[in-house]
């Protein structure tokens, strides 16, 4: 995951020209921020901001009603820029080494989409890089990735004790809810040309209910009488859990105890129903052995995310940070 994130960061910081975005958002040549007395270029900010827009699916020349969203994204891009610079500086302070072959590998990956090395160098030149300065930039970014990898490695292992405790603490999340599988017959509300259409519909459904309780095949009755599309499948609506059906229908279905039990007439906004229980699944706690490895991976991801967030918060707390550009996107006339 870390490799993918930082591979993405290397590409976005290097390969997306900022010219069009700068014209759309207000051009501030020079620096965008100062982090621990290190100036961070506006050009670097714009590369990150432009890619952030692409990732969110927002056009650079966005409509006026999207100005709040663009302001939010500029602030998010600035946060990401500061975070990256802090990690780069932390990696340098730790003395993390980067081998020439590692830089070569990143160079090859990033330049691969270009038709020639010359085309790639021209692109770098438009963004203010020489080949040497860009390789130096890659070196710092790879070192930052290694710094985060070290943070991950320190916490990613999950002991059996941690796993079992997490399972006990989260049993409610690992419990499959109670479910019922039913068939039903629906007579929908419709004009019947009677003095009391509702009473007439109840009379029709009562006759069907008597047939069902007398032992006639419920699926055939549904196919013959039901106004619901499930009639094509004998009234079968499958399994469902609480909260997935209208309240009256749900209450009647879950009140049935044994397969074959048939409800009284149930009234909903859709019409009148009778419901037959086919199968019931009680709430079920998934055994630890069935989810052990998936749960271990999940816990590891949580530990890694927490460790990274804490490290980034620590770096921010100890840093002197100055934002040098306005983050409110200028309104266009």
C-alpha positions in Angstrom: 0.0 0.0 0.0 2.7 2.4 1.0 4.6 1.8 -2.2 1.5 2.5 -4.3 0.8 5.7 -2.4 4.2 7.1 -2.7 4.6 5.9 -6.3 1.5 7.9 -7.0 3.0 10.9 -5.1 6.1 10.7 -7.2 4.2 10.8 -10.4 1.8 13.7 -9.4 4.6 15.9 -8.0 6.7 15.5 -11.1 4.6 15.0 -14.2 1.6 17.4 -14.2 2.2 20.8 -15.4 0.7 23.6 -13.3 0.2 26.3 -15.9 -3.5 25.8 -16.7 -4.4 25.2 -13.1 -2.4 28.3 -12.0 -4.4 30.4 -14.5 -7.6 29.0 -13.1 -6.9 29.5 -9.5 -4.7 32.6 -9.3 -0.9 32.5 -10.0 1.4 33.1 -7.0 5.0 32.6 -8.3 7.5 31.6 -5.7 6.8 29.6 -2.7 3.5 28.2 -1.3 4.7 27.3 2.2 7.6 27.3 4.6 8.2 24.2 6.7 10.9 24.4 9.3 12.7 27.1 7.4 12.5 25.1 4.1 10.6 26.8 1.3 8.2 24.7 -0.6 7.5 25.9 -4.1 4.1 27.1 -5.4 4.8 24.9 -8.5 5.0 21.8 -6.3 1.7 22.8 -4.5 0.0 23.2 -7.9 1.1 19.8 -9.1 -0.4 18.2 -6.0 -3.6 20.4 -6.1 -4.2 19.6 -9.8 -3.8 15.9 -9.2 -6.1 16.1 -6.2 -8.8 17.7 -8.4 -8.4 14.9 -11.0 -8.7 12.2 -8.2 -11.9 13.9 -7.0 -13.3 14.2 -10.6 -13.5 18.0 -10.4 -12.7 20.1 -13.5 -10.1 22.8 -13.1 -12.3 25.4 -14.7 -15.2 24.5 -12.4 -18.5 26.2 -12.1 -19.0 29.0 -9.7 -21.2 26.9 -7.4 -18.2 24.6 -6.9 -16.0 27.3 -5.3 -16.5 26.0 -1.8 -15.4 22.5 -3.0 -12.3 23.9 -4.7 -11.4 25.9 -1.6 -11.8 22.7 0.5 -9.5 20.9 -2.0 -6.9 23.6 -1.9 -6.7 23.3 1.9 -6.5 19.5 1.6 -3.7 19.8 -1.0 -1.8 22.1 1.3 -2.2 19.7 4.2 -0.8 16.9 2.0 2.1 19.1 0.8 3.1 20.0 4.4 2.8 16.3 5.4 5.0 15.2 2.6 7.6 17.8 3.3 7.6 16.9 7.0 8.2 13.3 6.2 11.0 14.1 3.7 12.7 16.2 6.4 12.3 13.4 9.0 13.8 10.9 6.6 16.8 13.2 6.1 17.2 13.7 9.8 17.2 9.9 10.3 19.9 9.5 7.6 18.0 7.1 5.5 20.0 6.0 2.5 18.8 5.6 -1.0 20.8 3.6 -3.5 21.4 4.8 -7.1 19.6 1.7 -8.5 16.5 2.6 -6.5 16.4 6.0 -8.1 17.0 4.4 -11.5 14.0 2.1 -10.9 11.7 5.1 -10.1 13.0 7.0 -13.0 12.2 4.1 -15.3 8.7 3.8 -14.0 7.8 7.5 -14.3 9.4 8.0 -17.7 8.0 4.9 -19.2 4.8 6.5 -20.6 6.9 9.0 -22.7 8.0 8.2 -26.2 11.6 9.1 -25.6 14.0 10.2 -22.9 14.2 13.6 -24.6 10.4 14.1 -24.4 10.6 13.2 -20.7 13.4 15.7 -20.1 11.6 18.4 -22.0 8.6 17.8 -19.7 10.8 18.1 -16.6 12.3 21.3 -18.0 8.9 22.9 -18.3 8.5 22.3 -14.6 11.8 23.7 -13.6 13.8 20.5 -13.3 17.1 19.3 -14.8 17.8 15.6 -14.9 20.1 15.9 -11.8 17.7 18.0 -9.8 14.8 15.6 -10.6 16.9 12.6 -9.5 17.6 14.5 -6.3 13.9 15.0 -5.9 13.3 11.3 -6.4 15.9 10.5 -3.9 14.2 12.6 -1.2 10.8 11.1 -2.0 12.1 7.5 -1.9 13.7 8.2 1.5 10.4 9.5 2.7 8.7 6.3 1.6 11.3 4.3 3.4 10.7 6.4 6.5 7.0 5.5 6.4 7.9 1.8 5.7 9.8 1.8 9.0 6.9 3.1 10.9 4.7 0.4 9.3 7.1 -2.4 10.1 7.3 -1.4 13.8 3.6 -2.0 14.3 2.2 -4.3 11.5 2.6 -7.6 13.3 -0.5 -8.8 15.2 0.0 -11.3 18.0 -2.5 -14.1 18.7 -3.3 -12.3 22.0 -4.1 -9.1 20.2 -6.2 -11.0 17.7 -8.3 -12.8 20.3 -8.8 -9.7 22.4 -10.0 -7.8 19.3 -12.4 -10.6 18.5 -13.9 -10.5 22.0 -14.2 -6.7 21.9 -15.9 -6.8 18.5 -18.2 -9.8 18.8 -21.2 -7.6 18.0 -19.6 -6.6 14.7 -18.9 -10.2 13.8 -22.4 -11.5 14.6 -24.6 -12.1 11.6 -28.1 -10.8 12.3 -31.2 -12.9 12.5 -32.8 -13.5 9.1 -36.0 -15.0 7.8 -36.9 -16.5 4.4 -40.6 -16.0 3.5 -43.1 -16.3 0.7 -46.0 -13.9 0.5 -49.1 -13.1 -1.4 -50.0 -9.5 -2.1 -53.4 -8.0 -3.0 -52.6 -4.4 -3.9 -54.8 -1.5 -3.2 -57.0 -0.8 -6.2 -60.6 0.2 -7.0 -62.9 -2.7 -7.0 -66.2 -0.9 -7.7 -67.6 -1.9 -4.4 -69.2 0.3 -1.7 -66.2 -0.5 0.5 -63.2 -1.5 -1.6 -61.0 -2.1 1.4 -63.5 -4.4 3.0 -63.9 -6.2 -0.3 -60.1 -6.7 -0.6 -60.0 -8.1 2.9 -62.8 -10.5 2.0 -60.8 -11.7 -1.1 -57.6 -12.1 1.0 -59.5 -14.0 3.8 -60.6 -16.6 1.2 -57.0 -17.0 0.0 -55.8 -17.3 3.6 -58.3 -20.0 4.4 -57.0 -22.0 1.3 -53.4 -21.6 2.4 -54.1 -22.7 6.0 -56.2 -25.6 4.7 -52.9 -26.9 3.2 -53.1 -25.8 -0.5 -49.7 -25.1 -2.0 -48.8 -21.6 -1.0 -46.5 -21.1 -4.0 -49.3 -22.0 -6.4 -51.7 -19.7 -4.6 -49.1 -16.9 -4.9 -48.7 -17.5 -8.6 -52.5 -17.4 -9.1 -53.5 -14.5 -6.9 -50.6 -12.3 -5.9 -50.2 -8.8 -7.5 -46.5 -8.8 -6.6 -43.8 -9.7 -9.2 -42.6 -12.4 -6.8 -45.6 -14.4 -7.9 -43.4 -15.6 -10.8 -41.3 -17.4 -8.1 -44.2 -18.6 -6.0 -44.2 -15.5 -3.8 -40.6 -16.1 -2.7 -38.9 -12.9 -1.4 -35.8 -14.7 -0.1 -33.9 -14.0 3.1 -34.0 -10.6 4.7 -32.9 -9.1 8.0 -34.6 -6.5 10.2 -34.7 -3.0 8.7 -35.0 -4.2 5.1 -38.8 -4.4 4.8 -41.6 -2.1 5.7 -42.3 -2.3 9.4 -45.7 -4.1 9.4 -44.5 -6.7 7.0 -41.2 -7.2 8.9 -42.9 -7.5 12.2 -45.3 -10.2 10.9 -42.5 -12.1 9.2 -40.3 -12.2 12.3 -43.2 -13.2 14.5 -43.5 -16.5 12.7 -41.8 -19.3 14.6 -41.7 -22.5 12.5 -41.3 -23.2 8.8 -44.8 -23.5 7.4 -46.4 -21.0 9.8 -48.7 -18.5 8.0 -49.4 -15.0 9.2 -52.8 -13.3 9.6 -53.6 -10.6 7.0 -51.0 -7.9 7.1 -51.8 -4.3 5.9 -49.1 -2.1 4.5 -49.0 0.9 2.1 -48.8 -1.6 -0.7 -51.9 -3.5 0.1 -52.8 -6.7 2.0 -50.3 -9.6 2.5 -50.3 -13.0 3.9 -46.8 -14.4 4.7 -45.5 -17.9 5.0 -42.2 -18.7 6.8 -39.9 -20.9 4.8 -36.7 -20.8 6.9 -35.3 -18.9 9.8 -31.6 -18.2 10.6 -30.9 -17.1 14.2 -28.2 -14.5 14.9 -24.8 -16.2 14.5 -21.4 -15.2 15.8 -18.8 -16.1 13.1 -16.2 -18.4 14.7 -12.8 -16.9 15.1 -11.2 -19.6 13.0 -13.4 -18.6 10.0 -12.1 -15.0 10.0 -8.7 -15.3 11.7 -6.5 -14.3 8.8 -8.8 -11.6 7.5 -9.2 -10.2 11.0 -5.4 -10.2 11.5 -4.9 -8.3 8.2 -7.7 -5.8 9.3 -6.1 -5.2 12.7 -2.7 -4.8 11.1 -4.1 -2.1 8.8 -5.7 -0.3 11.7 -2.5 -0.4 13.7 -0.5 0.9 10.7 -3.0 3.7 10.0 -3.0 4.8 13.6 0.9 4.7 13.8 1.2 6.8 10.7 -1.4 9.3 11.8 0.3 9.7 15.2 3.7 10.1 13.6 2.4 12.8 11.2 0.7 14.6 14.1 4.0 14.5 16.1 5.9 15.9 13.2 3.3 18.7 12.8 3.3 19.5 16.5 7.1 19.9 16.5 7.3 21.9 13.3 7.2 25.6 12.4 4.8 25.9 9.5 3.9 29.0 7.5 1.4 29.1 4.6 2.4 31.7 2.1 -0.5 31.7 -0.3 -4.2 32.3 0.1 -6.2 29.1 0.1 -9.6 30.7 -0.6 -10.0 30.3 -4.4 -10.4 33.7 -6.0 -13.9 34.4 -7.4 -14.1 34.9 -11.1 -16.2 37.7 -12.6 
